[in-house]
Amino acid sequence: MKQGAVRSDYLDWLAEAFEVARRFTPLPDGDVVVGYATGYDAADIAPFVLSLRAVFDGPAALVVDADPDLRAFLAQHRVTAVDAPVWRGWAPHPVMQRFVAFAGLLGERPGAALTCDVRDVIFQAPPFDPAPEGLEAYVEAETPLADHAFNMKYLRALFGEAQARQLADKACLCVGTIVGPRAEVSRLSRLILSLAATPRSEIGGAFGADQAAFNMAIHQGLAAMAVRPNYGRVATLGLTPGETLRFEGGKVVNPDASVSPIVHQHDRHPHLEAPVHALWGGGLELRRRVRPKSAGQKFEKLKASLRRRMPELR
């Protein structure tokens, strides 16, 4: 019997995505910071932009919507506003779309890159000091992947039960902050997009697929990366007990009393969120992380959940 080709929205999108990545104009040579910020306005991203510009003068670019006020805010602070790709049909969640932009904006140029989340990231010191010698991945929790239901759910959905078990005792790494040479981060971005296509390619476009593909790439040795502990260059705080964190002297202070240059997920802790916004919010409205979902968003979440539980048609 002749075997037909796998049919999935993600695979069709991926073919277009690699072509779209080549159309981006890479940022100038040197160290750069890039992020994907569609769906946000100036109030959402002010802490990221203002804290970044307090410690870093180099090129920075955010992929954003066509909001004139937002783009004026970015221009004021010398952050390049990049148009989001327009897809011919179906498109995955923005957490996957962003790697198309990252690959294109970084290119094969010299210098280091930081690719990161935007709404929940602030800067407290120069992000590239010390200069990275290679790709760096950052631990987000002291406990292994097996203890994190969200990560295990998408590892199982994307790669199957057997491979998820293989990684269960490995460190829980966060895809929301990646540092390394620009060309290597660009290649890693393309690898994440490719890994999300197999074997459950229909799941590749889901929120959470990025995290699963990232952990797979590193722990299976598909990308050479140094795994850095939490509270070093990056502090990822979403799973850190709030009582061990404090805001002091205009800085978020880690449980070990250190201060990290890059702080991720500070907004999971109200006693940090408020003073951080007071310092870096630029007088704009404090935007909460959790917002009401529309009926359409709830329906899309339900469809994604059902797809994750069904076998892929071939």
Buried (B, 14 or more C-beta within 10 A) or exposed (E): EEEEEBEBBBBBBBEBBBEBBEEBEBBEEBBBBBBBBBEBBBBBBBBBBBBBBBBBEBBBBBBBBEBEEBBEBBEEEEBBBBEBBEBEEEBBBBBBBBBBBBBBBBBEBEBBBBBBBBBBBBBBBBBBEEEBEEBBBBBBBEEBBBEBEEBBBBBBBBBBEEBBEBBBEBBBBBBBBBBBBBBBBBBBBBBBBBBBBBEBBBBBBBBBBBBBBBBBBBBBEBBEBBBBEBBBBBBBBBBBEEEEBBBEEEBBBBBEEEBBBBBBBBBBBEEBBBBBBEBBBBEBEBBEEEEEEEEEEEEEEEEBEEBBEEEEEE
